[in-house]
Amino acid sequence: MRDNIHSYDVAQFINHFIQAPRAGEVYNLGGERENSMSILEAFSLISQISGRKMLCEYIDQNRKGDHICYISDLGKMKDHYPKWNITKDLLATFTEIYQSWAQR
């Protein structure tokens, strides 16, 4: 399980930071719980968007050193930059990725 964030929302956060920098602060930029999913859920979503079955092989073994679940807490960022928020959800992000590849 990972959270995902659209590059547009990353760029918007950077813009807010540049406008009002906070020296010495560290932010974990991600998509929070609302924009999190497993790789199997991601395959399912892109299959729905593309109409194509994704080919994969599931191996029931965790990768060594990997996080089982990672979800970012954006509370500090939203507290420091209240005008910033995530604007692109998973459906919008995956749809844009698919459309970009389809155009190539």
VENUR-V128828 format. One record per backbone hydrogen bond with DSSP energy under -1.0 kcal/mol. NH is the residue of the N-H (numbers start at 1). CO is the residue of the C=O. Records with the same first field share a line. If there is no record, write none. Layout:
NH=CO ; CO
This chain:
2=37
4=35
10=6
11=7
12=8
13=9
14=10
15=11
16=12
17=13
18=14
19=15
20=16
25=22
35=32
36=33
37=2
42=38
43=39
44=40
45=41
46=42
47=43
48=44
49=45
50=46
51=47
61=59
66=63
70=1
78=74
79=75
80=76
81=77
84=81
93=89
94=90
95=91
96=92
97=93
98=94
99=95
100=96
101=97
102=98
103=99
